[in-house]
Amino acid sequence: MSRLPKLTRSWLLLGALLAGVLVGASAAPALEVGAKAPDFTLPGTTGEKISLSQFRGRKAVLIEFYGGESPT
């Protein structure tokens, strides 16, 4: 069995990763317009637990998710 060239393997891996993301995204239930967002809890910048439900009743809540290191 011959080995695939490195570039071909990279494209295959990228395609498989993309397909997994698309399948996973389609499995999530869609929210109706005007529906409340599901509650979740994440650690804050200082390690305290913050839940979305803590902000109920506010006019707007902006949530930003990012990857990588925290800015210093």
TIKOL-457078 format. One record per residue (C-alpha): chain; residue in three letters; y, x, z; residue number from 1. Coordinates in Angstrom, 2 decimals, decimal comma. Layout:
N
  c    r    north     east       up    k
  A  ALA        Y        X        Z  NUM
...
//
This chain:
72
  c    r    north     east       up    k
  A  MET     0,00     0,00     0,00    1
  A  SER     3,33     1,50    -1,05    2
  A  ARG     6,30     1,56     1,24    3
  A  LEU     9,35    -0,46     0,29    4
  A  PRO    12,54     1,49    -0,32    5
  A  LYS    14,84     1,59     2,70    6
  A  LEU    17,51    -0,53     0,99    7
  A  THR    14,98    -3,24     0,10    8
  A  ARG    13,71    -3,35     3,68    9
  A  SER    17,29    -3,70     4,93   10
  A  TRP    17,94    -6,66     2,62   11
  A  LEU    14,67    -8,31     3,66   12
  A  LEU    15,55    -7,86     7,34   13
  A  LEU    19,05    -9,26     6,77   14
  A  GLY    17,62   -12,25     4,89   15
  A  ALA    15,09   -12,97     7,64   16
  A  LEU    17,80   -12,72    10,30   17
  A  LEU    20,08   -15,08     8,37   18
  A  ALA    17,26   -17,57     7,86   19
  A  GLY    16,50   -17,51    11,59   20
  A  VAL    20,13   -18,18    12,45   21
  A  LEU    20,34   -21,08    10,00   22
  A  VAL    17,12   -22,64    11,28   23
  A  GLY    18,25   -22,21    14,90   24
  A  ALA    21,67   -23,71    14,16   25
  A  SER    20,17   -26,75    12,48   26
  A  ALA    18,01   -27,42    15,56   27
  A  ALA    21,07   -27,91    17,79   28
  A  PRO    22,13   -31,54    18,20   29
  A  ALA    25,42   -32,43    16,56   30
  A  LEU    28,22   -33,93    18,62   31
  A  GLU    30,03   -37,02    17,49   32
  A  VAL    33,80   -36,83    17,01   33
  A  GLY    35,44   -37,55    20,37   34
  A  ALA    32,28   -36,80    22,37   35
  A  LYS    32,49   -34,59    25,46   36
  A  ALA    31,22   -31,03    25,10   37
  A  PRO    28,05   -30,25    27,06   38
  A  ASP    28,68   -28,46    30,35   39
  A  PHE    27,78   -24,78    30,65   40
  A  THR    28,41   -21,96    33,12   41
  A  LEU    29,22   -18,34    32,28   42
  A  PRO    30,42   -15,35    34,29   43
  A  GLY    34,19   -14,78    34,26   44
  A  THR    35,90   -11,43    33,75   45
  A  THR    35,58   -10,59    37,46   46
  A  GLY    32,00   -11,86    37,78   47
  A  GLU    32,73   -15,31    39,24   48
  A  LYS    30,88   -18,27    37,75   49
  A  ILE    33,04   -20,57    35,61   50
  A  SER    31,84   -23,98    34,37   51
  A  LEU    33,38   -26,01    31,60   52
  A  SER    33,32   -29,02    33,95   53
  A  GLN    35,90   -27,25    36,17   54
  A  PHE    38,47   -27,94    33,45   55
  A  ARG    37,80   -31,69    33,02   56
  A  GLY    40,99   -33,71    32,92   57
  A  ARG    43,04   -30,96    31,30   58
  A  LYS    44,73   -31,74    28,02   59
  A  ALA    43,10   -28,86    26,11   60
  A  VAL    40,68   -26,03    26,81   61
  A  LEU    40,40   -23,05    24,45   62
  A  ILE    37,07   -21,22    24,58   63
  A  GLU    36,74   -17,86    22,86   64
  A  PHE    33,37   -16,14    22,54   65
  A  TYR    33,21   -12,54    21,43   66
  A  GLY    30,67    -9,77    21,44   67
  A  GLY    30,95    -6,20    22,55   68
  A  GLU    32,71    -4,47    25,38   69
  A  SER    35,44    -6,13    27,42   70
  A  PRO    38,93    -4,94    26,52   71
  A  THR    40,45    -2,65    29,14   72
//
